[in-house]
Amino acid sequence: MRSVHESNVTVEPGSDPRAGGVWTLAAGGPIINEPEGPATLLVPTEQALLLAVDLPLSSRAKRLEALPFAIEDRIAEPVESVHLAIGAEISPKRYLVAVVRHETMLRWIAEAEFVGLGHAAMVPDALTLPVAELESAWMADSQRGRVLVRSHDGAGFACDALIFATAWQAAGQPPVMAWNQHGPAEVPIAGVQIDSKPLSERVRNPPIDLRQGIYARRRAGLSNAWRRAAWIVGIGATAHAAILLADTVALRIIADRREADTRALVQQTAPGMALQGDLATSVAALLPVGGGGGGVPQTFMPLVSRISAALAPVGAINARALEFQAETLVMDIDGQPGLAARIRGALEGARIKATVTESPDGAIRISAGAA
């Protein structure tokens, strides 16, 4: 079997292999590795972050919803700028996850479509290695100055051979198993794991396929004309979906922060109150209700929401007390240099009728009417 980096058979633009086989995305475009097996395009793992992520949720839909929040502190990119793909369950409630920038995915798919491989699964090439039989070890395959690694948790990475030893030392020098005697020479080898199974068999059920979500694979039977039309429509849909995803994530983060601020304010004014279930219902329960079950909660909650939204750009505010008197919300907060002016400008910009005063002890009082 030829190495994925030794094959010199390329695909001419516009050709349509469709029969399947395992291909590798190289600098000059996809190259054939094995003509047998399911249509699979191996992509460089250097451009795909592979993680093992705990997602203890009952359904795939819930896991997809929670995924951005589970990995946002483990990636350097804004979560809305990347494509997230969920793969196999590698241990109970722990899943393989791939993170790829949207522009990288679009470029890879365009290259695949250009040569008729739009129907192929897309798999980071480090995942063609098995997990090492030796506990806590790395499985490593070194070829032509490049090292592929499959870590003991089922994830993996790829790097230049010149920096592999540094990465290995930073990881605590785990045992390294050489794959089919192709281990990196830069570190001690704990053993060799031989597998004669062809690559086409190893990718038949890949641990992850990047072609999911907005980048899901198309059917193989489309004509060239329909394929081109679908690709043009797909680019537009992808752009709109990416924008929608970014907006949704941003709105969710803002909503979570506002809820946390409101909970903090309520705890300061009613320390013994346990907030459970719906926040609006819990806050409304704190307030006196006028005759006939009327208007305090209906006035209070919209006013709090408007003020919270208006003050969000101002930054962190430490509230001392929050009261609602005669349809006027009174909020006392700790003062900071220039804070009163910023608050006054934010409320005026949001068209909220309010007075902002500073007391001798440095506190700031906001009095906002419901009208």
C-alpha positions as CSV (number, residue, x, y, z in Angstrom):
1,M,0.0,0.0,0.0
2,R,1.4,3.4,-0.9
3,S,1.7,6.1,1.6
4,V,-0.8,8.9,1.4
5,H,2.2,11.2,0.8
6,E,3.7,9.0,-1.9
7,S,0.9,8.8,-4.4
8,N,1.3,10.9,-7.5
9,V,-2.1,10.2,-9.1
10,T,-4.1,13.4,-9.2
11,V,-7.5,14.2,-10.4
12,E,-8.1,16.5,-13.4
13,P,-10.4,19.5,-12.8
14,G,-13.9,18.6,-13.9
15,S,-13.4,14.9,-13.7
16,D,-15.9,12.8,-11.8
17,P,-14.4,9.7,-10.2
18,R,-17.5,8.9,-8.0
19,A,-16.5,5.2,-7.8
20,G,-15.2,5.8,-4.3
21,G,-11.8,5.2,-2.8
22,V,-9.6,7.0,-0.3
23,W,-8.1,10.4,-1.4
24,T,-5.8,12.8,0.4
25,L,-6.1,16.6,0.1
26,A,-2.6,17.8,-0.8
27,A,-1.2,21.1,-1.9
28,G,-2.0,20.4,-5.5
29,G,-5.5,19.1,-4.9
30,P,-6.9,15.6,-4.0
31,I,-4.6,12.6,-4.8
32,I,-5.7,9.0,-4.9
33,N,-4.4,6.7,-2.1
34,E,-6.5,3.6,-2.5
35,P,-9.1,3.1,-5.3
36,E,-11.2,0.7,-3.2
37,G,-13.5,1.5,-0.2
38,P,-16.0,4.2,0.5
39,A,-15.4,7.7,-1.0
40,T,-13.3,9.5,1.7
41,L,-11.2,12.6,1.5
42,L,-8.5,12.9,4.2
43,V,-7.7,16.5,5.1
44,P,-4.7,17.8,7.0
45,T,-5.2,17.5,10.8
46,E,-3.0,20.6,11.3
47,Q,-6.0,22.7,10.3
48,A,-8.5,20.8,12.5
49,L,-8.5,20.8,16.2
50,L,-9.5,17.4,17.6
51,L,-10.8,17.3,21.2
52,A,-12.4,14.8,23.6
53,V,-15.4,16.6,25.1
54,D,-17.7,15.6,27.9
55,L,-21.3,16.0,26.8
56,P,-23.5,14.1,29.3
57,L,-26.8,14.8,27.4
58,S,-29.4,12.3,26.2
59,S,-29.8,13.3,22.5
60,R,-27.6,14.5,19.7
61,A,-29.7,17.6,19.3
62,K,-29.0,18.6,22.9
63,R,-25.3,17.8,22.5
64,L,-25.1,20.0,19.5
65,E,-26.8,22.8,21.4
66,A,-24.4,22.5,24.3
67,L,-21.3,22.0,22.3
68,P,-20.3,25.7,21.7
69,F,-20.5,26.4,25.5
70,A,-18.5,23.2,26.3
71,I,-15.5,24.1,24.1
72,E,-15.5,27.9,24.0
73,D,-12.8,28.1,26.7
74,R,-10.6,25.5,24.9
75,I,-10.3,27.3,21.6
76,A,-8.5,30.5,20.6
77,E,-11.1,31.5,17.9
78,P,-14.5,33.1,18.5
79,V,-16.9,30.1,18.6
80,E,-19.1,31.7,15.8
81,S,-16.1,31.6,13.4
82,V,-15.6,27.8,13.5
83,H,-17.5,24.7,12.3
84,L,-18.1,22.2,15.1
85,A,-18.5,18.5,14.3
86,I,-19.4,15.8,16.7
87,G,-18.0,12.3,16.2
88,A,-18.0,8.9,17.9
89,E,-18.6,8.4,21.6
90,I,-15.0,7.5,22.8
91,S,-16.0,6.8,26.4
92,P,-19.3,7.1,28.3
93,K,-20.8,10.6,27.7
94,R,-17.5,11.7,26.1
95,Y,-17.3,12.5,22.4
96,L,-14.8,13.2,19.7
97,V,-15.2,16.8,18.5
98,A,-13.5,18.5,15.5
99,V,-13.1,22.3,15.3
100,V,-12.4,23.8,11.8
101,R,-12.6,27.4,10.7
102,H,-15.5,28.1,8.3
103,E,-13.2,29.5,5.6
104,T,-11.1,26.3,5.8
105,M,-14.2,24.1,5.4
106,L,-15.4,26.1,2.4
107,R,-12.0,25.9,0.7
108,W,-11.8,22.1,1.3
109,I,-15.3,21.5,0.0
110,A,-14.7,23.7,-3.0
111,E,-11.6,21.6,-3.8
112,A,-13.5,18.4,-3.4
113,E,-16.4,19.6,-5.5
114,F,-14.1,20.8,-8.3
115,V,-12.8,17.3,-8.9
116,G,-16.1,15.5,-8.3
117,L,-15.6,14.4,-4.7
118,G,-18.4,16.3,-3.1
119,H,-20.0,13.1,-2.0
120,A,-16.9,11.9,-0.1
121,A,-16.7,11.8,3.7
122,M,-14.1,14.3,5.0
123,V,-11.9,13.0,7.8
124,P,-8.8,14.5,9.5
125,D,-5.9,12.2,8.5
126,A,-4.6,11.6,12.1
127,L,-7.8,9.7,12.7
128,T,-6.7,7.0,10.2
129,L,-4.5,5.7,13.1
130,P,-5.9,3.5,15.8
131,V,-5.7,4.3,19.5
132,A,-2.6,2.7,20.9
133,E,-3.0,-0.7,22.7
134,L,-0.5,0.5,25.4
135,E,-2.5,2.5,28.0
136,S,-2.1,6.3,28.0
137,A,0.2,6.0,24.9
138,W,0.4,8.0,21.7
139,M,0.2,6.2,18.4
140,A,2.5,8.0,16.0
141,D,3.2,7.7,12.3
142,S,6.1,9.7,10.9
143,Q,6.5,10.2,7.2
144,R,8.4,12.9,5.1
145,G,9.0,15.3,8.0
146,R,5.4,15.1,9.3
147,V,4.1,13.3,12.3
148,L,0.5,12.1,12.8
149,V,-0.6,11.3,16.4
150,R,-3.6,9.6,17.8
151,S,-3.8,10.2,21.5
152,H,-5.0,7.8,24.1
153,D,-8.3,9.7,24.6
154,G,-9.2,9.1,20.9
155,A,-8.4,12.6,19.7
156,G,-5.2,13.5,17.8
157,F,-3.1,16.0,16.1
158,A,-0.4,16.5,13.4
159,C,2.7,18.5,13.4
160,D,6.1,19.0,11.8
161,A,8.7,16.4,12.9
162,L,11.0,19.2,14.0
163,I,8.6,20.3,16.8
164,F,7.2,16.9,17.7
165,A,9.7,16.4,20.6
166,T,8.7,19.7,22.0
167,A,5.0,18.8,21.9
168,W,5.8,15.4,23.4
169,Q,7.7,17.0,26.3
170,A,5.0,19.6,26.9
171,A,2.4,16.7,27.2
172,G,4.4,15.0,30.0
173,Q,6.4,12.6,27.7
174,P,3.7,9.9,27.3
175,P,4.8,6.5,25.9
176,V,4.9,6.6,22.1
177,M,4.0,3.6,19.9
178,A,5.3,3.5,16.4
179,W,2.6,2.7,13.7
180,N,3.9,0.0,11.3
181,Q,7.5,0.9,12.3
182,H,7.1,4.5,11.2
183,G,7.7,6.1,14.6
184,P,9.3,9.5,15.0
185,A,13.1,9.3,15.6
186,E,13.1,12.3,17.9
187,V,11.7,10.5,21.0
188,P,12.1,7.1,22.6
189,I,9.7,4.5,21.1
190,A,7.9,2.3,23.6
191,G,6.8,-0.3,21.1
192,V,5.6,-1.0,17.5
193,Q,2.0,-1.7,16.6
194,I,1.6,-3.5,13.3
195,D,-1.7,-3.6,11.4
196,S,-2.0,-5.0,7.9
197,K,-5.6,-3.8,7.5
198,P,-5.8,-1.6,4.3
199,L,-6.6,2.1,4.7
200,S,-9.9,1.6,3.0
201,E,-11.0,-0.7,5.8
202,R,-9.8,1.7,8.5
203,V,-11.9,4.6,7.2
204,R,-15.0,2.6,6.5
205,N,-16.5,3.8,9.8
206,P,-14.5,7.0,10.5
207,P,-14.6,8.3,14.1
208,I,-15.8,11.7,12.7
209,D,-17.0,13.1,9.4
210,L,-16.6,16.8,9.0
211,R,-19.4,17.0,6.4
212,Q,-22.2,17.5,8.8
213,G,-24.6,20.4,9.8
214,I,-24.5,23.2,7.2
215,Y,-21.7,21.3,5.4
216,A,-23.5,17.9,5.1
217,R,-22.6,15.8,2.1
218,R,-24.8,15.9,-1.0
219,R,-26.0,12.8,-2.8
220,A,-23.6,11.2,-5.4
221,G,-26.1,11.0,-8.2
222,L,-26.3,14.7,-9.2
223,S,-25.3,15.8,-12.7
224,N,-22.5,18.3,-13.2
225,A,-24.9,21.1,-14.0
226,W,-27.0,20.4,-10.9
227,R,-23.8,20.0,-8.8
228,R,-22.6,23.5,-9.9
229,A,-26.0,25.0,-9.2
230,A,-26.2,23.3,-5.8
231,W,-22.7,24.5,-4.9
232,I,-23.6,28.1,-5.7
233,V,-26.8,27.9,-3.7
234,G,-24.9,26.1,-0.9
235,I,-22.3,28.9,-0.6
236,G,-25.1,31.5,-0.1
237,A,-27.0,29.3,2.4
238,T,-23.7,28.6,4.3
239,A,-23.0,32.3,4.5
240,H,-26.6,33.0,5.8
241,A,-26.3,30.1,8.2
242,A,-23.0,31.2,9.5
243,I,-24.4,34.7,10.2
244,L,-27.5,33.3,11.9
245,L,-25.3,31.0,14.0
246,A,-23.1,34.0,15.1
247,D,-26.2,36.1,15.9
248,T,-27.8,33.2,17.9
249,V,-24.7,32.6,19.9
250,A,-24.2,36.3,20.6
251,L,-27.8,36.7,21.7
252,R,-27.6,33.7,24.0
253,I,-24.4,35.0,25.6
254,I,-26.0,38.4,26.2
255,A,-29.2,36.8,27.6
256,D,-27.2,34.6,30.0
257,R,-25.2,37.6,31.2
258,R,-28.3,39.7,31.8
259,E,-30.0,36.9,33.7
260,A,-26.9,36.6,35.9
261,D,-27.0,40.3,36.6
262,T,-30.6,40.3,37.4
263,R,-30.2,37.3,39.8
264,A,-27.3,39.2,41.5
265,L,-29.5,42.2,42.0
266,V,-32.4,40.2,43.5
267,Q,-30.1,38.4,45.9
268,Q,-28.8,41.7,47.1
269,T,-32.3,43.0,47.8
270,A,-33.8,39.7,49.0
271,P,-30.9,37.6,50.3
272,G,-33.1,34.8,51.5
273,M,-35.0,34.4,48.3
274,A,-34.3,31.1,46.3
275,L,-34.6,31.7,42.6
276,Q,-35.8,28.6,40.9
277,G,-37.3,27.9,37.5
278,D,-38.3,30.8,35.4
279,L,-36.5,34.0,36.5
280,A,-39.3,36.4,35.6
281,T,-41.8,34.4,37.6
282,S,-39.4,34.3,40.6
283,V,-38.8,38.0,40.5
284,A,-42.4,38.8,40.1
285,A,-43.2,36.7,43.2
286,L,-41.1,39.1,45.3
287,L,-43.2,42.1,44.4
288,P,-46.4,43.4,45.9
289,V,-49.4,43.2,43.5
290,G,-51.8,46.0,43.4
291,G,-55.6,45.8,43.5
292,G,-57.1,43.3,41.2
293,G,-53.8,41.5,40.7
294,G,-52.6,44.4,38.7
295,G,-49.7,46.1,37.6
296,V,-46.4,46.0,39.6
297,P,-44.8,42.9,38.0
298,Q,-46.1,43.9,34.5
299,T,-44.4,47.3,34.9
300,F,-41.3,46.1,36.8
301,M,-40.1,43.4,34.5
302,P,-40.1,45.4,31.2
303,L,-38.4,48.3,32.9
304,V,-35.7,46.1,34.4
305,S,-35.2,44.6,30.9
306,R,-34.9,47.9,29.2
307,I,-32.4,49.3,31.8
308,S,-30.4,46.1,31.7
309,A,-30.1,46.3,27.9
310,A,-29.2,50.0,28.0
311,L,-26.5,49.5,30.6
312,A,-24.9,46.4,29.0
313,P,-22.3,48.4,27.0
314,V,-21.3,50.4,30.2
315,G,-19.5,47.3,31.7
316,A,-19.6,45.7,35.1
317,I,-21.8,47.4,37.6
318,N,-22.0,46.5,41.3
319,A,-25.5,47.1,42.6
320,R,-26.1,47.9,46.3
321,A,-29.9,47.9,46.3
322,L,-32.9,47.7,44.0
323,E,-36.4,49.0,44.9
324,F,-39.6,49.7,43.0
325,Q,-41.6,52.6,44.4
326,A,-44.7,54.1,42.8
327,E,-43.8,52.8,39.3
328,T,-40.3,54.1,39.7
329,L,-37.3,51.8,39.7
330,V,-34.6,53.0,42.1
331,M,-31.2,51.4,41.8
332,D,-28.1,52.3,44.0
333,I,-24.8,51.2,42.6
334,D,-21.1,51.6,43.6
335,G,-19.5,54.7,42.0
336,Q,-16.5,54.8,39.7
337,P,-14.8,57.8,38.1
338,G,-16.9,58.9,35.1
339,L,-19.4,56.1,35.6
340,A,-22.4,58.4,36.3
341,A,-21.8,60.2,33.0
342,R,-21.6,56.9,31.1
343,I,-24.8,55.6,32.7
344,R,-26.6,58.9,31.9
345,G,-25.5,58.8,28.3
346,A,-26.5,55.1,27.9
347,L,-30.0,55.7,29.4
348,E,-30.6,58.8,27.2
349,G,-29.4,56.8,24.2
350,A,-32.0,54.2,25.0
351,R,-34.7,56.9,25.5
352,I,-35.3,55.9,29.1
353,K,-36.6,58.7,31.3
354,A,-34.3,58.6,34.4
355,T,-32.3,60.7,36.7
356,V,-28.7,59.8,37.7
357,T,-27.4,61.4,40.9
358,E,-24.2,61.0,42.9
359,S,-24.2,60.9,46.7
360,P,-21.3,62.2,48.9
361,D,-20.2,58.6,49.7
362,G,-19.6,57.9,46.0
363,A,-22.7,55.9,45.3
364,I,-24.8,56.5,42.2
365,R,-28.6,56.4,42.3
366,I,-30.6,55.7,39.2
367,S,-34.3,56.6,39.3
368,A,-36.2,55.5,36.2
369,G,-39.9,55.9,35.6
370,A,-42.1,53.3,33.8
371,A,-43.5,55.9,31.4
